[in-house]
Amino acid sequence: MKKYFLSIILCSFYLVTNAQNDFLEPATGFFSSYYHQDEYYPRVKKILYDSLKYNPNARIIVMPSFSEEYLVSIDTKNRETYLTYRIAKNQIWSNKTKENIECTEYKMKIDYSIAKILHNLIFTATSKAKYPDRPIPGLDGTTYIFIAFETGYGFRSGMTWSPGSGKLHELTEIVDWLVDCAKKGELISQDKMQKKINDLIERFKIE
């Protein structure tokens, strides 16, 4: 009997982890969000976006269930391009007092060539965003929202939740890499990562 129940549990886990889609879904907008998100999303934006450029090359908002929200942004201003990593000092979601939350920020200049392929990656991935055929079950995890601005197209955005494998997992690894770069103040393993980014761009184009 124990073996039977263990088999059921393992099978259910397999179905959940393997049923996850490998494309971004359209990001939730203000008019299509749940009530509890109507206050939360604008507050995240107000705190993390402060003083950043309106139309980014690429921007990612990361909202974990049990830790602080953060932002990674690539912005070009006055012909110079910057990588910014900004993380809230206290979790915005759990802070019910509405007090002002400060952020820790890391910022560095980067070459426009790397900014361009990062933009191409996010723009391509978000351009392929679509709704899944059926909802994927999930509890606590991390929500990633990817945003890119392209002249003539405007904003493109897409989101995913704790991807465990495939292109979306590799996309979140790019986010982790950018965080590490911002903290260290230099682009780590740039040639290797440029190759990985270009490879991901081509794989997203196929979908």
C-alpha positions as CSV (number, residue, x, y, z in Angstrom):
1,M,0.0,0.0,0.0
2,K,2.8,2.4,0.9
3,K,4.5,1.7,-2.5
4,Y,1.2,2.5,-4.2
5,F,0.8,5.9,-2.5
6,L,4.5,6.7,-3.1
7,S,4.0,5.9,-6.8
8,I,1.0,8.3,-7.0
9,I,3.0,11.1,-5.3
10,L,6.0,10.6,-7.6
11,C,3.7,10.5,-10.6
12,S,1.9,13.7,-9.6
13,F,5.2,15.4,-9.1
14,Y,6.5,14.3,-12.5
15,L,3.4,15.6,-14.2
16,V,3.6,19.0,-12.5
17,T,7.3,19.5,-13.2
18,N,7.1,18.2,-16.7
19,A,3.9,19.9,-17.8
20,Q,5.4,23.4,-17.4
21,N,5.4,25.4,-20.6
22,D,8.6,26.6,-22.1
23,F,7.4,30.0,-23.2
24,L,6.5,33.2,-21.4
25,E,2.9,34.1,-20.7
26,P,1.5,37.6,-21.2
27,A,2.2,39.7,-18.1
28,T,-0.7,40.6,-15.9
29,G,-2.0,44.1,-16.6
30,F,-3.7,46.5,-14.2
31,F,-7.2,45.8,-15.7
32,S,-6.7,42.0,-15.6
33,S,-5.0,41.5,-12.2
34,Y,-6.5,40.1,-9.0
35,Y,-7.6,42.6,-6.4
36,H,-4.6,41.9,-4.1
37,Q,-2.3,42.8,-7.0
38,D,-3.9,46.2,-7.7
39,E,-2.0,47.7,-4.8
40,Y,1.0,45.4,-4.8
41,Y,2.2,45.8,-8.4
42,P,2.1,49.6,-8.5
43,R,3.9,49.7,-5.2
44,V,6.7,47.4,-6.5
45,K,7.0,49.6,-9.6
46,K,7.1,52.8,-7.5
47,I,9.8,51.5,-5.2
48,L,12.0,49.6,-7.7
49,Y,11.6,51.9,-10.7
50,D,12.5,55.2,-8.9
51,S,14.5,57.5,-11.2
52,L,15.1,54.8,-13.9
53,K,14.6,55.5,-17.6
54,Y,11.0,55.2,-18.8
55,N,11.8,53.0,-21.8
56,P,14.4,50.4,-20.9
57,N,16.5,48.3,-23.3
58,A,15.5,45.4,-21.0
59,R,14.1,45.1,-17.6
60,I,13.3,42.2,-15.3
61,I,11.2,42.3,-12.1
62,V,11.6,39.4,-9.7
63,M,9.1,38.7,-7.0
64,P,9.9,35.8,-4.7
65,S,7.3,34.5,-2.2
66,F,9.4,34.8,0.9
67,S,12.2,37.2,0.1
68,E,12.8,40.7,-1.1
69,E,11.7,41.8,-4.6
70,Y,14.4,43.0,-7.0
71,L,14.9,44.5,-10.4
72,V,17.5,44.1,-13.1
73,S,17.5,46.9,-15.7
74,I,19.5,47.8,-18.8
75,D,19.1,51.4,-19.8
76,T,20.8,53.7,-22.3
77,K,21.1,57.4,-21.3
78,N,23.1,60.1,-23.0
79,R,24.8,57.5,-25.2
80,E,26.0,55.5,-22.2
81,T,24.5,52.2,-21.2
82,Y,24.1,51.0,-17.6
83,L,23.3,47.8,-15.8
84,T,21.3,48.4,-12.6
85,Y,20.5,45.8,-9.9
86,R,18.1,47.2,-7.3
87,I,16.7,45.1,-4.4
88,A,14.3,46.2,-1.7
89,K,15.7,46.2,1.9
90,N,12.4,44.7,3.2
91,Q,9.9,42.6,1.3
92,I,7.3,44.8,-0.2
93,W,4.6,42.1,-0.2
94,S,4.7,41.4,3.5
95,N,5.1,45.1,4.5
96,K,1.5,46.1,5.5
97,T,2.3,49.4,7.1
98,K,2.8,51.1,3.7
99,E,6.0,52.8,5.0
100,N,8.6,53.8,2.5
101,I,11.0,50.9,1.7
102,E,14.5,51.7,0.7
103,C,16.6,49.8,-1.8
104,T,20.1,48.6,-2.1
105,E,21.5,49.5,-5.6
106,Y,24.4,48.3,-7.7
107,K,25.1,50.1,-11.0
108,M,27.8,49.8,-13.6
109,K,28.5,50.9,-17.2
110,I,28.3,48.2,-19.8
111,D,29.2,48.1,-23.5
112,Y,26.2,48.7,-25.8
113,S,26.9,45.5,-27.7
114,I,26.0,43.3,-24.7
115,A,23.0,45.6,-24.0
116,K,21.8,45.1,-27.6
117,I,21.8,41.3,-27.5
118,L,20.2,41.3,-24.0
119,H,17.5,43.5,-25.5
120,N,17.1,41.2,-28.5
121,L,16.8,38.2,-26.1
122,I,14.0,39.8,-23.9
123,F,12.2,41.3,-26.9
124,T,12.2,38.0,-28.8
125,A,11.1,36.0,-25.7
126,T,8.3,38.5,-24.9
127,S,7.2,38.6,-28.5
128,K,6.6,34.9,-28.3
129,A,4.5,35.1,-25.1
130,K,1.2,33.3,-25.2
131,Y,-1.4,31.7,-23.0
132,P,-1.0,28.0,-22.1
133,D,-3.6,25.5,-23.2
134,R,-4.3,24.6,-19.5
135,P,-3.2,26.2,-16.2
136,I,-0.1,24.9,-14.6
137,P,-0.5,24.2,-10.8
138,G,1.9,25.9,-8.5
139,L,2.1,27.2,-4.9
140,D,5.0,29.3,-3.5
141,G,7.8,30.3,-5.9
142,T,9.2,33.2,-7.8
143,T,7.5,35.3,-10.4
144,Y,9.7,36.8,-13.2
145,I,8.4,39.6,-15.4
146,F,10.4,40.4,-18.5
147,I,10.0,43.8,-20.2
148,A,11.6,45.3,-23.4
149,F,10.9,48.5,-25.3
150,E,11.4,48.8,-29.0
151,T,10.8,51.9,-31.0
152,G,7.7,51.4,-33.3
153,Y,6.5,48.5,-31.2
154,G,6.3,50.0,-27.7
155,F,6.6,47.8,-24.6
156,R,6.6,44.0,-24.8
157,S,6.3,42.0,-21.6
158,G,5.9,38.4,-20.5
159,M,6.1,36.4,-17.3
160,T,7.0,33.0,-15.9
161,W,6.8,31.3,-12.5
162,S,9.8,29.3,-11.1
163,P,10.7,27.5,-14.3
164,G,12.6,24.3,-13.6
165,S,14.1,23.5,-17.0
166,G,14.2,24.5,-20.6
167,K,14.6,27.9,-22.2
168,L,12.8,29.7,-19.4
169,H,15.1,28.3,-16.8
170,E,18.1,29.4,-18.8
171,L,16.5,32.8,-19.2
172,T,16.4,33.1,-15.4
173,E,20.0,32.0,-15.2
174,I,20.8,35.1,-17.4
175,V,19.1,37.2,-14.7
176,D,21.2,35.6,-12.0
177,W,24.3,36.3,-14.1
178,L,23.4,39.9,-14.4
179,V,22.9,40.2,-10.7
180,D,26.4,38.7,-10.0
181,C,27.9,41.1,-12.6
182,A,26.3,44.1,-11.0
183,K,27.5,43.1,-7.5
184,K,31.1,42.5,-8.7
185,G,31.1,45.6,-11.0
186,E,32.3,43.7,-14.0
187,L,30.9,41.4,-16.7
188,I,31.9,37.9,-15.7
189,S,32.6,35.3,-18.4
190,Q,31.4,37.7,-21.1
191,D,32.3,35.7,-24.2
192,K,30.7,32.5,-22.8
193,M,27.5,34.3,-21.8
194,Q,27.2,36.2,-25.1
195,K,27.3,32.8,-26.8
196,K,24.6,31.5,-24.5
197,I,22.4,34.6,-25.0
198,N,22.7,34.4,-28.8
199,D,21.8,30.7,-28.6
200,L,18.8,31.4,-26.5
201,I,17.6,34.1,-29.0
202,E,17.6,31.6,-31.8
203,R,15.8,29.0,-29.7
204,F,13.1,31.5,-28.8
205,K,12.7,32.5,-32.5
206,I,11.8,28.9,-33.4
207,E,8.6,28.8,-31.2
